[in-house]
Amino acid sequence: MRGSSRAAAKSGLGALAEVIGSIDPMALADQLFAAATTVDGNATLRRALTDPSRDGAAKDALARRLFGGKVSDQATHVIAVLAGQRWAEERDLTDTIREFGVEAIAENADRAGRLQGVEDELFRFERIVDSTPALRDALTNRQGDLKGKAELVTRLLSDKAAPETVALAVQAVGSRSDRRLDAVLDGYLDLIAKRRGQLTAVVTSATELGGAERVRLSESLANLYGRPIQIQSILDPAVVGGLKVQVGDEVIDGTIARKIDGARRHFGA
């Protein structure tokens, strides 16, 4: 998001903080997700709530009239405060409403002491989808039935993952068709990592990292980035040896496969 939208989202966090303690966070998340879907599906409404030439108080009042009585007072307040801000792009408003829904789910998991578990489960779900072509096709087919996708995810995860993980996965597969599923899940993981005050390092290796090796790597990366690091592992025999480490957009590739490819290019093989 561009500058004005980032500032708008930051302003809205105060409204979320005001209400999060007075409502079931999972219920709040459901209501925020539903509101975002409603606004996304109505171009006229979306433009009215994000029109930069319109007074913020008027947009706030419009949101309260539209959503008051249809969702909780808490959800209405959050949506109205966000609508009253200035947005660089129309979709930034609904993307932020959804992000606040994710924040509410993370709050619920945090209260229950299972936020790290949700992060791990969501990461594993992303890897399973990525490595299973039939499942990936079923969940990313733009012509697919959203209800069917949600039911499939629920069947896959309901007995194996926390309710927050299931809720996030269901929301991800039902997200806007112009966004890749892996990008949506990565966004959720980033939000959870930030909430936990840490960064996530995705480490690709040919064999499973040992406990001591994970600790040393985590400590080294923490020293490099100045923040605690959560290690998420991916096994890929194609790397042969060494490690590929990705933290955000930064990639440190020390794999043997990369060195072999470099040598081939050097010698024109």
N, C-alpha and C positions, 0 to 999 in steps of 0.2 A: 504494500500500500504506500502511496505517496504521502508527503508530509502532513497535509491537512487531515487526511484519513487517519494517520497514526495518532495525531493529536486528538481527534474525535474519539477514537477507541480508548485512549488513555483517560479522557474525561469520563467516559462511560463506566470505567472500572469502579469509580467511586459509587455509582448507583448500584452496581452489582454487590459491592461490599456492604452497602446499607441494608440490603434485603436478604442476603444469603443465610443469615442466622435465624430468619423468621419463617422459613418455608423448607419443606423437604427438597434438598438440592436436585434429586432425580426428577421430581415433578416440575421444578423450575426449568430444568434442562429440556424436558419434553415440550413444555410450553414455548420456550424460546425457539427450539427447532421448528415447531409448527408455525410460529409467527414468521420466521425467516422464509419458510416454504410459501406461505401465503403471499408475502411481499414479492418474492421472486417470481411468482406466477402471475402477477398483475403489473404490467408495465406502467400503467397510469398511476397506480398507487406508489410504485417504486419511485417514479419521477417526482411525485408530489412530496414524498418524505425526504428526498435528497436534493430538491431544487435549491441551488446555491443563492438564487435571487429571492428566495422566500425567507421570511423572518423565522429564526430558530424557535421562538415561543409559539408561533403558529403551527410549525411542524410538530412540536411537542404536543400541543393541544389536539392536533389531528390524530396523532397516534393514540392518545388516551381515549378519544371518542371511538376510534375503530376497534381497539383491543379491550377496552374496559368492559367487564362483564363476560368476555369471551375467554380470557385467561385470568390468572390470579392478579391481584393488585400489585404484587411484587414484580411479576413478569411485565405487566403493563408499564410500571415505573421505569424499569430498565430499558424497554423498547422506546418509550417516549423520550427519555434523556438522550439516548443514542440518536433518535430521529432529529432532535433539536440541534445536533452538531453540524458542522460543515464537512461534507464528504467530497473527495476528489473524483470518485467514480460511484455510480449508483450501486453496483454490486458490493462495494466495500461495506455498506451498511449491513446487508444481510450476511455477508461473510463474518462480520464482527458479532452479530447476534448469535450466529452458530458457534463462534469461538467462545462466547460467554456461556453457551450451553455446555460446551466441553469443559470449561472451567468449573461449572456447577457439578458435573459428574466427577471431576477430579477432586473437588471439595468433599463429596460424599465418600470417595475412596480414601481420602486422607483422614477423615474422621474415623473411619473403620480400621485404619492402620494397614491398608493394603494397596497404597498408591504405587509402590515399587512393583508389586506383583502385577498390577494392571498394566504398567509400562512394559514389563517383560512379556506378558501374554499378548498384548497388542503387537509387539514387535514380532513374536513368533507367528501370529496370525498373518501378518504382512508377508513373512518369508514363505509360509505354507501356500498362500495364494500365488505368490510370484513363481514358486517352483512346481505348481500343479496347473498345467495348461487348461484342462477342462474346467477346473474350478475358477481360474482366472477369467476364462471366457464367459462363464455363467454370471459372474459378479460384475463384469465390466461391459457387458453387452448393452449398448445404449438403447436398444429396442426392447430390452428385457423388462419384465414386470417387477416393479419396485417391491410390491408385497411379497412376491415369490423370492426375490433376493434376500429380503429380510428374514423370511422363514427359513431359507437355506442356512444363513449365518447363525440363526438361533439354534437350529438343529446341530450344527457343527460345534458350537461353543457352550451351549447352556449348561451341560453337565461337567465341563472341563475348565471353565473360566469364571472369574468374578462377574457379578451382574453389571458392573461398570464397563468391563471389557466388552461384554455382549452389546450393551447400549451404544458404545462408541463404534463398534464394528458395524452394527446395523445402520447407524447414522452415516457412516462413511460410504457404504455401498449405495445409499440413497441420495448421495450428494449430487450437486449439479453435474450434468452430463459433460460440461466442458472442462472438468477437472479430473485428472488421472487418480485412480484409487490409491496408488502408492504415494502420490503427492499429498492426498488428503490425510492418509494415515501418518505420514512423516510429520505433517503439521500438528496432528494430535500429540504425537510423541514429543515434539519440540515443546509444546505447551506444558506437558507433564514434567519434562526435564527442567524447564525454567521454574516451575512451581517448586520442585525439589531443590532448587538452587544449584543445579549442576548441568554439565554438558554430557551428551551421549556420544560415545565413539563406537562406530560400527567397524568391527575388526574381522577381516576375511583372512582365513588361513587354511592350509591343506589338512591340518589335524586339529583336534580339540585343544584349546589352551589349557595348560595345567593351572592349578590354583595359585601357585607361587608366581607363575608367569603373568597371570591376570593382574595380580597385586602390583608387580613391578611395572607393568605397562600402565596401569591406572595411575600409579604414583608419578611416573615420568610425564604422562600427559597432563596430570594435574599441575605439575611444576611448570610445564610449558604454557598452559592456558590460564593458570591462576585460579582455577575453579575445580571442584570435585568432578570426577569423570565416572560415568556409568558405562561399563563395557557391554556391548551386545555383539555376540559372535555369529559369524557365518562360516560354515565349512564349504570349501570349494577345492577339490583335488587338483583343478586346473592351475592353481597358483603354484603348485609343485612344492615350494618352500617359502619361508619368509612371511611377512605380514603386509596387508593393505589396511590402512587405518583412515577412516573418514570421520571428520568432526565438522558437522555443518557442511559448508561448501568446500572445505579444505581436505585434500587427499594426500596422504603420505604413502606412496607405493614402494615398498621394499621387497616385493615378491621376486622369486627367481624367474617366474614366467615373464615378468616385465623386463628383467635384465636380458633374458634370451631374445625377446622381441627386439630390444634395443640393439643387441649384437647383430641380429639378422638384418635390420635396417642399415646398420653401419657397413656391413659387408655386401649389401645388395642382394641378400638371399631372399 
